[in-house]
Amino acid sequence: MKTIQKLGFILILMGSVWSSCKKDKSEKFTDLSYTLEVDGNQVKFKPVTTGISSYKWDFGDGQSSTEVNPVHIYPGKGKYVPTLYATVNGQSAEASTVIRIAKGSPVKLNDQTLDDWNTVTANVITSGIKGGVFKKVKYDYDGNYIYIYMEMASKKSNADIFDFYIDSDNSSATGLLGSFSGGGYDILLEGQLLTANMDIFYHSGSQTSFSFLQQSITEAYQIGTVVEEGGILKFEMRLVRGKLKNLTGSGARIGIIATKSDWSVSLGYAPDEGQPGFLLEMLE
């Protein structure tokens, strides 16, 4: 199965044109702009500039196209420099940028289904007796996001409180020692995830002190599809790696606790209570 993840970003690229003649040796510049959209190894190119009469796309991997809006599939992970050579209002122009093709994910949060998680078979936690309400947790990632899927014996209307403890630099030398073993937990996300907002905290002070400072960070996480069936709540979410401290590295350790909405009792742990946080290696 082809696994791609729409990264959802647009780059605007600017080029210039040089024009000269015997009567006028001054420089004249023409803007050349295009957008691109990356889905895993597939990239869609679309010119923005008007007045273009010819196109030649050099994709930076030995392949080229003269189509107006080409769609190109790169051969694998790596850095590529595509260039558009064009004639704009009768003058030659060119524009280039850098594309980084990294690990893709099959997970899409805007497709109104959880079926794409069926292809995620690595990084899976199946809860035991000390998992409480948690039944299964899956993780996946790409260059921009960490994706999380959960199955639990609950309902959205219960407004459960979630605590995500994240050892974002995968080091026991920084962050809180406790709650989950196996690392030092630098980040805490806490709140009624499915019915309200999550607050974001960074650990501060002694590693043995439960001391977290609240951060003003927007759009650090997003909820996707939520399904309730047969007494089981299933949902997906993603964390934005670039928004949270040190989460762009090669690995992170994550532990999740669910608590009743009135804080009266802990409902479950993923991984099971007493186990280390789950190590998600992100080497690609």
Secondary structure, DSSP 8 states (H G I E B T S, - for coil): -----B---------B-----SS--S-------EEEEEETTEEEEEE--SSEEEEEEE-SSS-EE--SS-EEE-SSSEEE--EEEEEETTEEEEEE--EEE----S--TTSS-SGGGGG--SSEEE--GGGBTEEEEEEEE-SSEEEEEEEES--GGG--EEEEEEETT--TTSSB-SSSBSS-B-EEEEE-TTTS-EEEEEE-S-TTS--EEEE---S-EEEEEEEEETTEEEEEEEEEGGGSTTTTSSEEEEEEEEE-TTSS-EEEEES-TTSB-EEEE---
